[in-house]
Amino acid sequence: MLGTALHRGQLLSPAAQRACAFASALGASPVSSVLIARRSLASSVIVGMGGRNSKPQERNPSQRGDRANASTAVAAPTEPAQAYDALCERLKEISSLNGIAGLLDWDEMVMMPPGAAGSRASQKAALAGVLYDKETDPQLGALLEALKAAPGETLNEVQAAVVRDAAREYVKKTALPKELAQRVARLKSEAYAAWVKAKTESDFSVFAPFLQQWIDVSKEKAKLIDPTKPVYDVLLDDYEKGATSARLDEVFTQVREGLVPLIADIKSRGRKIDESWMAGEYDTDTQAELCRKVAIDIGFDTERGRLDVSVHPFTGGAHPTDVRMTTRFKKENVVEGLTGAIHETGHALYEQGRNLSYDGLPVNSALSMGVHESQSLLWERMVGLSQPFAEYLLPLLKERFPERFGSATPDQLYESENVIQEPSLIRVEADEVTYPLHIILRYELERGLLEGSVAVEDVPRIWNERMAAYLGAAPPNDAKGCLQDIHWSMGAFGYFPTYTLGAMYATQIYAAAEKDIPDLAHKIRGGDFKPLKSWLNSKIHSLGSLHNSGDELMAAVTGSPLDPAVFLTYLRDKYTHLYKL
């Protein structure tokens, strides 16, 4: 897993990445200590944003990493109950150590003096070494083998999920030899530096050789982990548990075919929405107070968390009872600070809603990165950018910024918050209509690169051609085109799809909530968010990683697997009305 963390599609600082370098070299998952919203996916067995679904593939120990080779000589209790208790003890210890790592990272981002960077890197490297040893301990492997061999009815549903997920991650941790892990760590540093230079000079050729190296090493890694699956599926599983490229093709094709004509229709026939009235300066202290109130109104528990300001907004901390949320503010844009705070509150509510009956065990961690993102996007978009929420929010804005919002109406606020970007060239600045096509483009390219149907040198050309075809505009240069994201410089193949999967999950989950909660829009209009929060706690948060995939979770919660038609209907209905099509 890459040693970085993302907020709303943006990676954290290079300093944080470098601080995780040793952990990456060891094959640990430093991202899990950077972001608790992502850490919950690794609260006991560290995993890169999901993927504990499939049963671990059996293989000759000689094919696996150095420490795993010793597992055949380690004894484990033969009684399943004793073996399970011993496994849980080890997993909970790993979870606690990750909690310490989470606090170190939160402190680095929010409180630590700049002069302490060197000592903090040493502290994190030492802790990462301890974690790696425990995560790859042959005794852990022996316990898992004993439990996997237990009779079918020995373990209940939750226990079976714990063993399934822990075994799967143990295979991943021990599959890679130290030499490969060290090569990956070096490549992260070299490729990042090359990407920075290439983006600065707007010259893809500077980065191209390093992208090719990432493709080669990713293929090697995937083959070691599971040679029976397509390379992209193995890498995707690190982020989106149970997902496959075949399933993504099915979903993304439907989304692309639905959104391209909708965007073209908005451009050709849509009315002009005036958002200029919101331009101006907004005191950041006042923004911070407003965002704190909104977060608490939505349900953030300040007895089990805190809200601070950081350069890179994120949700971090040590435990569901200690969730640290941060956001940032711009004087010229009050909406960005608000939507960012609501987004992070969604992540934080997921963390605070985790089931402490299974504290420290894999089953209590988030199902996948996409599911975690669904919770932030549900609150940010389905609630925060809705017309009922505008009615709740406007009085708060009028009270704090009367000169700007004194004469505004809820409809004006709602419309101005939902303007389509034109042109939509930069992914992290895109709106909810154009954003999925940015993701689909990246998915098609990275999958083609790994499968060999796309050559590295052709990336800029294909990027520009598809941007023009999908979004009606091609970037003017590489910096604003194929070099705009850091992900490929970190070897994060399979990461991009989770953003749009999260948006689709959010839409489908919210539609189910609307059916189950009477007068939900009226409740939101009046600032009563408790029914929705409680529903999500019960239906999503407390289930953790019990299900095998996002599709299975959607079926359990909404009655059907992920259905792109629900997402497309939501966007068509909303923006047809907004733009008077």
C-alpha positions as CSV (number, residue, x, y, z in Angstrom):
1,M,0.0,0.0,0.0
2,L,1.3,3.4,-0.8
3,G,2.6,5.5,2.1
4,T,0.2,8.4,1.5
5,A,-3.3,9.4,2.3
6,L,-6.0,11.1,0.3
7,H,-8.6,13.7,1.1
8,R,-11.3,14.2,-1.5
9,G,-8.9,13.0,-4.1
10,Q,-5.8,14.8,-3.0
11,L,-2.7,13.3,-1.5
12,L,-1.0,14.4,1.6
13,S,2.3,16.3,1.8
14,P,5.6,14.9,0.5
15,A,6.9,15.2,4.1
16,A,4.3,12.8,5.3
17,Q,5.1,10.5,2.4
18,R,8.9,10.5,3.2
19,A,8.2,9.8,6.9
20,C,6.5,6.6,5.8
21,A,9.3,5.5,3.6
22,F,10.8,2.9,6.0
23,A,7.4,1.4,6.6
24,S,6.9,1.1,2.9
25,A,10.2,-0.6,2.5
26,L,9.2,-3.1,5.1
27,G,5.9,-3.8,3.3
28,A,3.9,-2.2,6.1
29,S,1.0,0.1,5.4
30,P,1.9,3.6,6.7
31,V,-1.2,5.0,5.1
32,S,-3.2,3.3,7.8
33,S,-1.5,5.5,10.4
34,V,-2.1,8.7,8.4
35,L,-5.8,8.5,8.1
36,I,-8.2,6.8,10.4
37,A,-10.9,7.2,7.9
38,R,-8.7,4.9,5.9
39,R,-7.1,3.3,8.9
40,S,-10.3,1.5,9.8
41,L,-9.6,-0.7,6.8
42,A,-6.5,-1.8,8.7
43,S,-7.4,-1.5,12.3
44,S,-6.0,-4.9,13.0
45,V,-4.6,-6.3,9.8
46,I,-3.1,-3.5,7.8
47,V,-4.6,-3.1,4.4
48,G,-4.6,-0.5,1.7
49,M,-8.1,0.6,1.6
50,G,-10.1,-2.5,1.6
51,G,-9.8,-5.9,0.0
52,R,-10.1,-8.7,2.4
53,N,-12.6,-10.7,0.4
54,S,-11.2,-13.6,-1.4
55,K,-9.9,-16.7,0.2
56,P,-6.1,-16.7,0.3
57,Q,-4.5,-18.7,-2.5
58,E,-2.5,-21.7,-1.4
59,R,1.1,-21.6,-2.6
60,N,4.4,-23.2,-1.9
61,P,6.1,-21.4,1.0
62,S,9.2,-20.9,-1.2
63,Q,7.1,-18.5,-3.3
64,R,6.4,-16.2,-0.4
65,G,8.3,-13.6,1.5
66,D,11.2,-14.3,3.8
67,R,9.5,-14.4,7.2
68,A,6.6,-16.6,6.0
69,N,9.0,-19.4,5.1
70,A,9.4,-20.1,8.8
71,S,5.6,-20.6,9.4
72,T,5.6,-24.3,8.7
73,A,7.9,-24.9,11.8
74,V,5.6,-23.0,14.2
75,A,3.0,-24.8,16.3
76,A,-0.4,-23.4,17.1
77,P,-3.2,-24.6,19.5
78,T,-5.2,-27.4,17.9
79,E,-8.4,-26.4,19.7
80,P,-10.1,-23.8,17.5
81,A,-11.4,-21.8,20.4
82,Q,-7.9,-21.4,21.9
83,A,-6.4,-20.6,18.5
84,Y,-9.1,-18.0,17.8
85,D,-8.5,-16.3,21.2
86,A,-4.7,-16.3,20.5
87,L,-5.3,-14.8,17.1
88,C,-7.5,-12.1,18.4
89,E,-5.0,-11.2,21.0
90,R,-2.3,-10.7,18.4
91,L,-4.7,-8.7,16.1
92,K,-5.8,-6.4,18.8
93,E,-2.2,-5.7,19.7
94,I,-1.5,-4.7,16.1
95,S,-4.6,-2.5,16.1
96,S,-3.3,-0.7,19.3
97,L,0.1,-0.1,17.7
98,N,-1.6,1.3,14.7
99,G,-3.5,3.6,17.0
100,I,-0.2,4.9,18.3
101,A,0.9,5.4,14.7
102,G,-2.3,7.3,14.0
103,L,-1.6,9.7,16.8
104,L,1.9,10.3,15.6
105,D,0.6,11.2,12.2
106,W,-2.2,13.5,13.4
107,D,0.3,15.3,15.6
108,E,2.7,15.7,12.7
109,M,0.0,17.2,10.5
110,V,-1.6,19.5,13.2
111,M,0.7,20.2,16.2
112,M,4.3,19.1,15.7
113,P,6.9,21.9,15.4
114,P,8.7,21.8,12.0
115,G,12.1,21.2,13.7
116,A,10.9,17.8,14.9
117,A,10.5,16.3,11.4
118,G,13.7,14.2,11.7
119,S,12.9,12.7,15.1
120,R,9.3,12.0,14.1
121,A,10.5,10.1,11.0
122,S,12.8,8.0,13.2
123,Q,9.9,7.3,15.6
124,K,7.6,6.3,12.9
125,A,10.2,4.1,11.2
126,A,10.9,2.3,14.5
127,L,7.2,1.7,15.1
128,A,6.7,0.6,11.5
129,G,9.5,-2.0,12.0
130,V,7.7,-3.4,15.1
131,L,4.4,-3.5,13.2
132,Y,5.9,-5.3,10.3
133,D,7.4,-8.0,12.5
134,K,4.1,-8.6,14.2
135,E,2.1,-8.5,11.0
136,T,4.4,-11.1,9.4
137,D,5.0,-13.2,12.5
138,P,5.1,-16.9,11.6
139,Q,3.1,-17.6,14.7
140,L,0.3,-15.5,13.3
141,G,0.4,-17.5,10.1
142,A,0.3,-20.8,12.1
143,L,-2.8,-19.6,14.0
144,L,-4.5,-18.7,10.7
145,E,-3.7,-22.0,9.1
146,A,-5.1,-23.9,12.1
147,L,-8.4,-21.9,12.0
148,K,-8.7,-22.2,8.2
149,A,-8.5,-26.0,8.7
150,A,-11.2,-26.0,11.4
151,P,-14.6,-27.7,10.6
152,G,-17.0,-25.5,8.8
153,E,-19.4,-24.9,11.7
154,T,-16.7,-24.1,14.2
155,L,-16.7,-20.4,13.7
156,N,-19.7,-18.1,13.7
157,E,-20.2,-15.5,11.0
158,V,-18.2,-12.8,12.7
159,Q,-15.3,-15.1,13.6
160,A,-15.2,-16.5,10.1
161,A,-14.9,-13.0,8.7
162,V,-12.1,-12.2,11.1
163,V,-10.1,-15.3,10.0
164,R,-10.9,-14.7,6.3
165,D,-9.7,-11.1,6.4
166,A,-6.7,-11.7,8.6
167,A,-5.6,-14.7,6.5
168,R,-5.9,-12.8,3.3
169,E,-3.8,-9.9,4.5
170,Y,-1.2,-12.2,6.0
171,V,-0.7,-13.7,2.6
172,K,-0.3,-10.2,1.1
173,K,2.1,-9.1,3.7
174,T,4.3,-12.2,3.4
175,A,4.1,-12.7,-0.4
176,L,6.7,-10.0,-1.2
177,P,10.4,-10.6,-0.6
178,K,12.3,-7.9,1.2
179,E,14.3,-7.1,-2.0
180,L,11.1,-6.3,-3.9
181,A,9.8,-4.2,-1.0
182,Q,13.0,-2.2,-0.9
183,R,12.8,-1.7,-4.7
184,V,9.3,-0.4,-4.3
185,A,10.4,2.1,-1.6
186,R,13.2,3.4,-3.7
187,L,10.9,3.7,-6.8
188,K,8.4,5.7,-4.8
189,S,11.0,8.3,-3.9
190,E,12.6,8.4,-7.4
191,A,9.3,8.4,-9.3
192,Y,7.8,11.1,-7.0
193,A,10.8,13.4,-7.7
194,A,10.5,12.7,-11.4
195,W,6.8,13.5,-11.4
196,V,7.4,16.8,-9.6
197,K,10.0,17.8,-12.2
198,A,7.8,16.6,-15.1
199,K,4.8,18.5,-13.9
200,T,6.8,21.6,-13.2
201,E,8.2,21.5,-16.8
202,S,4.9,20.1,-18.2
203,D,6.9,17.3,-19.9
204,F,5.5,13.8,-19.6
205,S,8.7,12.3,-21.1
206,V,10.5,13.1,-17.9
207,F,8.2,10.9,-15.9
208,A,7.5,8.2,-18.5
209,P,10.5,5.9,-17.7
210,F,9.4,5.8,-14.0
211,L,5.8,5.0,-14.9
212,Q,7.1,2.1,-16.9
213,Q,9.1,0.9,-13.9
214,W,5.9,1.1,-11.8
215,I,4.1,-1.0,-14.4
216,D,6.8,-3.6,-14.4
217,V,7.1,-3.8,-10.6
218,S,3.3,-3.9,-10.1
219,K,3.0,-6.8,-12.4
220,E,5.8,-8.6,-10.5
221,K,4.1,-7.8,-7.2
222,A,0.6,-9.0,-8.4
223,K,2.0,-12.3,-9.7
224,L,3.6,-13.0,-6.3
225,I,0.3,-12.2,-4.5
226,D,-2.0,-14.2,-6.7
227,P,-0.9,-15.5,-10.1
228,T,-4.3,-16.8,-10.9
229,K,-6.0,-13.3,-11.2
230,P,-5.5,-10.5,-13.7
231,V,-2.9,-8.0,-12.5
232,Y,-5.3,-5.1,-12.3
233,D,-7.7,-7.2,-10.1
234,V,-5.0,-8.0,-7.6
235,L,-4.0,-4.3,-7.3
236,L,-7.6,-3.1,-7.2
237,D,-8.3,-5.5,-4.3
238,D,-6.0,-3.5,-2.1
239,Y,-8.4,-0.6,-2.3
240,E,-11.8,-2.1,-3.2
241,K,-12.5,-5.4,-1.5
242,G,-14.1,-7.9,-3.8
243,A,-14.1,-5.7,-6.9
244,T,-12.9,-6.8,-10.3
245,S,-12.0,-5.1,-13.6
246,A,-14.9,-7.0,-15.3
247,R,-17.3,-5.5,-12.8
248,L,-15.8,-2.0,-13.2
249,D,-16.1,-2.3,-17.0
250,E,-19.8,-3.1,-16.6
251,V,-20.5,-0.2,-14.2
252,F,-18.3,2.4,-15.8
253,T,-19.5,1.8,-19.3
254,Q,-23.0,2.5,-18.2
255,V,-22.0,5.6,-16.4
256,R,-19.9,6.9,-19.3
257,E,-22.7,6.3,-21.8
258,G,-25.1,8.1,-19.5
259,L,-23.0,11.2,-18.6
260,V,-21.4,12.2,-21.9
261,P,-24.7,13.1,-23.5
262,L,-26.0,14.7,-20.2
263,I,-22.9,17.0,-20.0
264,A,-23.2,17.9,-23.7
265,D,-26.9,18.7,-23.2
266,I,-26.1,21.0,-20.2
267,K,-23.4,22.8,-22.3
268,S,-25.6,23.3,-25.3
269,R,-29.0,24.0,-23.7
270,G,-28.5,24.7,-20.1
271,R,-29.2,28.1,-18.6
272,K,-26.5,30.2,-17.1
273,I,-26.5,30.1,-13.3
274,D,-25.2,33.2,-11.6
275,E,-22.8,32.5,-8.7
276,S,-21.0,35.8,-8.8
277,W,-23.0,37.1,-5.8
278,M,-21.1,34.8,-3.5
279,A,-17.7,36.2,-4.5
280,G,-15.9,38.1,-1.7
281,E,-13.9,37.5,1.5
282,Y,-15.0,35.5,4.4
283,D,-13.3,35.6,7.8
284,T,-11.7,32.2,8.3
285,D,-12.3,32.2,12.1
286,T,-16.0,32.7,11.5
287,Q,-15.9,29.9,8.9
288,A,-14.2,27.6,11.4
289,E,-16.9,28.3,14.0
290,L,-19.6,27.7,11.4
291,C,-18.1,24.4,10.3
292,R,-17.8,23.2,13.8
293,K,-21.4,23.9,14.5
294,V,-22.5,22.1,11.3
295,A,-20.3,19.1,12.1
296,I,-21.8,18.9,15.6
297,D,-25.3,19.3,14.3
298,I,-24.7,16.5,11.8
299,G,-23.6,14.3,14.7
300,F,-19.9,14.5,15.3
301,D,-19.2,13.6,18.9
302,T,-16.7,16.0,20.5
303,E,-16.5,13.7,23.5
304,R,-14.9,11.1,21.2
305,G,-13.2,13.4,18.7
306,R,-11.9,16.8,18.0
307,L,-11.9,19.2,15.1
308,D,-8.8,21.2,14.1
309,V,-7.3,23.1,11.1
310,S,-4.5,21.7,8.9
311,V,-3.0,22.4,5.5
312,H,-4.3,19.1,4.2
313,P,-7.8,18.2,5.5
314,F,-8.1,14.6,6.8
315,T,-9.7,12.5,9.4
316,G,-7.2,10.7,11.6
317,G,-6.7,9.6,15.2
318,A,-6.2,6.4,17.1
319,H,-9.6,4.7,17.7
320,P,-13.4,5.1,17.3
321,T,-13.3,6.8,20.6
322,D,-10.6,9.2,19.5
323,V,-11.3,10.5,16.0
324,R,-9.3,13.6,14.9
325,M,-10.9,15.6,12.1
326,T,-9.2,18.5,10.4
327,T,-10.3,20.9,7.6
328,R,-9.0,24.1,6.0
329,F,-10.5,27.4,4.9
330,K,-10.0,30.0,2.1
331,K,-11.0,33.6,2.6
332,E,-12.4,33.8,-0.9
333,N,-14.5,30.6,-0.8
334,V,-16.8,29.8,2.0
335,V,-18.4,26.8,0.2
336,E,-15.1,24.9,-0.1
337,G,-14.5,25.0,3.7
338,L,-18.1,24.0,4.4
339,T,-18.2,21.1,1.9
340,G,-14.8,20.0,3.1
341,A,-15.9,19.9,6.7
342,I,-19.0,18.0,5.9
343,H,-17.0,15.6,3.8
344,E,-14.6,14.9,6.7
345,T,-17.5,14.7,9.1
346,G,-18.9,11.8,7.0
347,H,-15.6,9.9,7.4
348,A,-15.6,10.7,11.1
349,L,-19.1,9.5,11.7
350,Y,-18.2,6.2,10.1
351,E,-15.3,5.8,12.5
352,Q,-17.2,6.8,15.5
353,G,-20.0,4.4,14.5
354,R,-17.8,1.3,14.3
355,N,-18.9,-1.7,16.4
356,L,-16.8,-1.8,19.6
357,S,-18.1,-5.3,20.3
358,Y,-15.4,-6.4,17.9
359,D,-12.9,-3.7,18.7
360,G,-9.4,-4.2,17.2
361,L,-10.5,-7.0,14.8
362,P,-10.6,-6.9,11.0
363,V,-14.4,-7.3,10.9
364,N,-14.8,-4.0,12.7
365,S,-12.8,-2.1,10.0
366,A,-14.4,-0.4,7.0
367,L,-15.3,-2.7,4.1
368,S,-13.4,-0.7,1.5
369,M,-12.1,2.7,0.5
370,G,-15.1,3.1,-1.8
371,V,-17.6,2.4,1.0
372,H,-15.7,4.8,3.3
373,E,-15.8,7.4,0.6
374,S,-19.6,6.8,0.2
375,Q,-20.1,8.0,3.8
376,S,-18.2,11.3,3.2
377,L,-19.9,11.9,-0.1
378,L,-23.4,11.0,1.2
379,W,-23.1,13.8,3.7
380,E,-21.3,16.2,1.4
381,R,-23.4,15.7,-1.7
382,M,-26.7,14.0,-1.0
383,V,-27.2,16.1,2.1
384,G,-24.8,19.1,2.0
385,L,-25.5,20.1,-1.6
386,S,-29.2,19.4,-1.4
387,Q,-32.0,22.0,-1.5
388,P,-33.4,21.0,2.0
389,F,-29.9,21.5,3.5
390,A,-29.7,24.9,1.8
391,E,-32.7,25.9,3.9
392,Y,-31.0,24.7,7.1
393,L,-27.7,26.4,6.2
394,L,-28.8,29.8,4.9
395,P,-29.9,31.2,8.3
396,L,-26.5,30.2,9.7
397,L,-24.7,32.0,6.8
398,K,-26.9,35.1,7.2
399,E,-26.1,35.3,10.8
400,R,-22.4,35.2,10.2
401,F,-22.1,36.9,6.9
402,P,-25.1,39.2,6.6
403,E,-23.5,41.5,4.0
404,R,-23.2,38.6,1.5
405,F,-26.2,36.4,2.4
406,G,-28.6,38.9,3.9
407,S,-30.9,39.0,0.8
408,A,-30.1,35.5,-0.6
409,T,-32.8,32.8,-0.9
410,P,-32.3,29.0,-0.3
411,D,-32.8,28.4,-4.0
412,Q,-30.0,30.9,-4.9
413,L,-27.7,29.2,-2.4
414,Y,-28.6,25.7,-3.7
415,E,-28.1,26.7,-7.4
416,S,-24.7,28.4,-6.7
417,E,-23.3,25.5,-4.8
418,N,-24.1,23.1,-7.7
419,V,-22.7,24.9,-10.8
420,I,-21.1,22.6,-13.4
421,Q,-17.4,23.4,-14.1
422,E,-16.7,24.6,-17.6
423,P,-14.2,23.5,-18.8
424,S,-13.7,20.6,-16.4
425,L,-10.0,19.9,-16.9
426,I,-8.8,19.3,-13.3
427,R,-10.1,16.3,-11.4
428,V,-9.9,17.7,-7.9
429,E,-11.8,20.8,-9.0
430,A,-14.5,18.9,-10.9
431,D,-18.2,18.9,-9.9
432,E,-20.3,15.7,-9.3
433,V,-21.4,15.4,-12.9
434,T,-18.1,15.7,-14.6
435,Y,-16.0,14.0,-11.9
436,P,-16.9,10.4,-12.8
437,L,-15.6,10.8,-16.4
438,H,-12.2,12.0,-15.0
439,I,-12.1,8.7,-13.0
440,I,-13.2,6.5,-15.9
441,L,-10.5,8.0,-18.1
442,R,-7.8,7.2,-15.5
443,Y,-9.2,3.7,-15.0
444,E,-9.1,3.0,-18.7
445,L,-5.6,4.2,-19.1
446,E,-4.0,2.5,-16.0
447,R,-5.7,-0.8,-16.8
448,G,-4.5,-0.6,-20.4
449,L,-1.0,0.2,-19.2
450,L,-1.0,-2.9,-17.0
451,E,-2.5,-5.2,-19.6
452,G,-0.3,-3.9,-22.4
453,S,-2.9,-2.4,-24.6
454,V,-1.7,1.2,-23.9
455,A,2.0,2.1,-24.3
456,V,3.5,4.6,-21.8
457,E,4.5,7.0,-24.6
458,D,0.9,7.2,-25.8
459,V,-0.6,8.3,-22.5
460,P,-0.6,12.1,-23.3
461,R,-2.2,11.5,-26.7
462,I,-4.9,9.1,-25.4
463,W,-5.6,11.3,-22.4
464,N,-6.2,14.4,-24.6
465,E,-8.3,12.5,-27.1
466,R,-10.6,11.0,-24.4
467,M,-10.9,14.3,-22.5
468,A,-12.2,15.9,-25.6
469,A,-14.5,13.0,-26.3
470,Y,-15.8,12.6,-22.7
471,L,-15.8,16.2,-21.4
472,G,-15.6,18.3,-24.5
473,A,-12.2,19.9,-23.7
474,A,-8.6,18.9,-24.0
475,P,-5.9,20.2,-21.6
476,P,-3.5,22.8,-22.9
477,N,-0.4,20.9,-21.6
478,D,0.7,17.8,-19.7
479,A,0.7,19.6,-16.4
480,K,-3.0,20.2,-16.6
481,G,-3.5,16.8,-18.3
482,C,-1.9,13.5,-17.6
483,L,0.5,14.8,-15.0
484,Q,-2.0,16.5,-12.7
485,D,-2.3,13.6,-10.2
486,I,0.3,12.1,-8.0
487,H,-1.2,8.6,-7.8
488,W,0.8,7.0,-10.5
489,S,4.1,8.3,-9.1
490,M,3.3,6.3,-6.0
491,G,2.3,3.2,-7.9
492,A,-1.3,3.5,-6.8
493,F,-2.9,1.5,-9.6
494,G,-6.5,0.7,-8.7
495,Y,-7.0,3.7,-6.4
496,F,-8.9,6.0,-8.8
497,P,-12.0,3.8,-9.3
498,T,-12.9,4.0,-5.6
499,Y,-13.8,7.7,-5.8
500,T,-16.6,7.1,-8.2
501,L,-17.7,3.8,-6.7
502,G,-18.0,5.8,-3.5
503,A,-20.3,8.4,-5.2
504,M,-22.5,5.6,-6.6
505,Y,-22.7,3.8,-3.3
506,A,-23.7,7.0,-1.6
507,T,-26.5,7.7,-4.0
508,Q,-27.9,4.2,-3.7
509,I,-27.6,4.2,0.1
510,Y,-29.3,7.5,0.4
511,A,-32.2,6.4,-1.8
512,A,-32.7,3.5,0.6
513,A,-32.6,5.8,3.6
514,E,-35.2,8.0,2.0
515,K,-37.5,5.0,1.8
516,D,-36.9,3.9,5.4
517,I,-37.0,7.3,7.1
518,P,-40.3,9.2,6.9
519,D,-40.0,12.8,5.8
520,L,-36.2,12.8,5.6
521,A,-36.0,15.9,3.5
522,H,-38.2,17.8,6.0
523,K,-36.0,16.6,8.8
524,I,-32.9,17.8,7.0
525,R,-34.6,21.1,6.3
526,G,-35.1,21.6,10.0
527,G,-31.6,20.5,11.0
528,D,-32.6,17.1,12.4
529,F,-29.9,14.8,11.2
530,K,-30.2,12.2,14.0
531,P,-32.5,9.8,12.1
532,L,-30.1,9.6,9.1
533,K,-27.0,9.2,11.3
534,S,-28.7,6.4,13.3
535,W,-29.8,4.7,10.2
536,L,-26.3,4.8,8.8
537,N,-24.8,3.6,12.1
538,S,-27.1,0.5,11.9
539,K,-27.0,-0.2,8.2
540,I,-23.4,0.6,7.3
541,H,-21.0,1.6,10.1
542,S,-21.6,-1.2,12.6
543,L,-21.4,-3.9,9.9
544,G,-17.8,-3.0,9.2
545,S,-16.1,-5.5,7.0
546,L,-18.6,-8.4,7.5
547,H,-19.6,-8.5,3.9
548,N,-17.3,-9.6,1.1
549,S,-17.7,-6.7,-1.3
550,G,-19.5,-3.4,-1.9
551,D,-22.0,-5.3,-4.1
552,E,-22.9,-7.6,-1.2
553,L,-23.2,-4.6,1.2
554,M,-25.4,-2.8,-1.3
555,A,-27.6,-5.9,-1.6
556,A,-28.0,-6.2,2.1
557,V,-28.7,-2.5,2.7
558,T,-30.6,-1.5,-0.5
559,G,-31.9,-4.8,-1.9
560,S,-29.7,-4.9,-4.9
561,P,-26.0,-4.8,-5.9
562,L,-24.5,-1.5,-7.0
563,D,-26.8,-0.2,-9.8
564,P,-25.4,2.7,-11.9
565,A,-28.9,3.5,-13.0
566,V,-29.7,4.9,-9.6
567,F,-26.7,7.2,-9.8
568,L,-27.5,8.4,-13.3
569,T,-31.1,9.0,-12.5
570,Y,-30.1,11.1,-9.5
571,L,-27.8,13.3,-11.7
572,R,-30.2,13.6,-14.6
573,D,-33.1,14.6,-12.3
574,K,-31.1,17.1,-10.3
575,Y,-29.3,18.8,-13.1
576,T,-32.2,18.8,-15.6
577,H,-34.1,20.8,-13.0
578,L,-31.1,23.1,-12.1
579,Y,-30.3,23.9,-15.7
580,K,-33.9,23.9,-17.0
581,L,-33.2,21.4,-19.7
